[in-house]
Amino acid sequence: MQKWILGAVLSGSLLIGLRAETTNTVFAAERIVVTATKTPVPIDHVGSSVSVVTGSDIERYQLKNVVDAVQTTPGISFNQSGGPGQQSSLYIRGSKAEHVKIFIDGIPVNDPTSPVRQPDLAHLTADDIEQIEILRGPQSTLYGSDAIGGVINIRTKHGEGPPSNYFDLETGSYRTLRTAGGSQGGNDFANYCASISRYETAGFSALKGGTEDDGYKNTTIHSRVGITPSEYAGVDFVFRHVDTKGDYDGGFPATPNDPSRYDADQTYFRTEGRLSLFNEIWEQKGGLAITENYRDYSWGGDYAGKILHADWQNNIVLNEKNTLTAGTEWENEDYKDSFGGDYENQTIGLYLQDQFNFFNRFFTTAGIRHEEHEQAGNANTYRLTSAYLLDETGTKLKTSLGTGFRSPSLYQLHDPYGGNPKLRPEKSLGGEIGLEQNLIKDQLKGGVTWFQTWLKDTTSYDNSTYSYVQSANVETKGFETFLDAKPTDNLKLNLNYTYLLVDDKDPSAFYERRKPKHEINARADFQATEKLNLYLSATFAGERNDGPGVTLDKYLLLTTGAGFQLTKNLLIYGRVENLTNEKYELVDGYGTAGISAYAGTKLVF
């Protein structure tokens, strides 16, 4: 049955499309992105591979958290050790999870309480998100440590216009209940956007085969306030607090009916000022961000981490074809645990980037960075990108080459049982070359990108010495393809496919784990009537290695959903996930959801 369904999906790829990949589309106005250059530019002018998920995508396809929103974009692999609230990991083009740098409104999300400073997206809801940009390939020149695989930049909404409020209620399988409410508004002087959401689920056993449900609760408060005293100056304040509680199956080895619980809090704050001088020739941005993470476990352990991040960015328009960007960043990272651990490190980085526009046809950037880590030493990186547009044929050629690095985490450096104070930054070199083509203007577009990355001095845990060591080299390579079609005004079809090869020289072969060689994402979006929208999405992942002698089976997941605009102010919606009740694993031995149904309503007033 699974083979038949897979064959139908592949052979009918022109009739169904990608679940969340909306970047490379000819069907919307020219998309503006910020992450690739730290300045607003049209996506067609970018030489790097970047995907975009918009706030309208999130609402239309009922994407309730950040993982749902980004996991089916090209080059992304995903795993989760059980259901909602369990440890989640994202990999970009075969990198490790700690090689992905994640920001919310300029606030770093990577968690200093994690042994490897890995970001955990399990608790990030998708409420009030304006746009998510996924930038693939080494990005350390602009974003420093951890950006070896790429960057995920989450931008929340600015308020605008008369005050508007909403209330959202959803319920469904596994005794799930989600409520959310918010308000937004603004004028030329001030704007605001604020919301609160609550998610509860009884869940299912984190370990496969367990009889005890591992539940999860999440309360998220978010606010963004902006003040613009003049058109040349402004300041923003962003605050986000996440309070979660959940069950998990722990122990050594883990047991499926373990009653263990955790309590985790995440707090993010940023203030950013903007000033434009000399008739907008020189724009300055300065910001201060605070990230706090706290985890408390029922067995008695607790962990607290804090990141203070300050940055100053200068954009200088040398002429209409040349923009220079220069900046500096300072970061202080702090870690404490209930076992006496108390560690701290500082880094400072300087970067310079130049953007060129030749004849509105050839766009290129060149950048360099120098960063100093208090203990791990220095790292120097560079990045070059180019995009060439042939308007006559609807063709875009793109290429990029850059280096990246990741400084060791506080735990890897200082842990008394396995830490190694001699660790130095991991380093990478990566490049890509691609082609995008409008086959039928406004109706059919496709593209393919080849990528390859070399990593050296990768850090791993050595079970023979019981410590972190650096020795292995890793090579990842492959290609990404996409196809967007709009055969009629009310039907949109999208498809992407990623082919990935990972060659890990380390005996642990950690890089190769849980990363499929073949991955396909597809979606069909049908506007059946003026008020009724229908969609069908599909995700296929091939076999994955999950340790010596362990192979995870391939799987195919189907999701269908609908939204009906009952009145101007009232939307009702519903979806069925894992439509065929596929039995699969993302992590060896951990449970996944079966067929699930959800329904909700959203009132705007």
Secondary structure, DSSP 8 states (H G I E B T S, - for coil): -HHHHHHHHHHTTTTS--SS--SS-SSSS--EE-TTTTS-EEGGG--S-EEEEEHHHHHHTT--BHHHHHTTSTTEEEEESSSTTS-EEEEETT--GGGEEEEETTEE---TTSTT----GGG-B-TTEEEEEEEES--HHHH-TTTTSEEEEEEE----EEEEEEEEEEEETTTEEEEEEEEEEE-SSEEEEEEEEEEEEEEE-SBTT-SS-EEEEEEEEEEEEEEEEETTEEEEEEEEEEEEEEE---TTTT-TT---EEEEEEEEEEEEEEEEETTTTEEEEEEEEEEEEEEEETTS-EEEEEEEEEEEEEEEEEETTEEEEEEEEEEEEEEEETTS-EEEEEEEEEEEEEEEEETTTEEEEEEEEEEEETTTEEEEEEEEEEEEEETTTTEEEEEEEEEEEE---HHHHH-TTT--TT---EEEEEEEEEEEEEEETTTEEEEEEEEEEEEEEEEEEETTTTEEEEEEEEEEEEEEEEEEEEEETTEEEEEEEEEEEEEE-STT-GGGBT--SEEEEEEEEEE-SSSEEEEEEEEEE--EE-STT-EE--EEEEEEEEEEE-SSSEEEEEEEESTT-----SSTTB----SEEEEEEEEE-
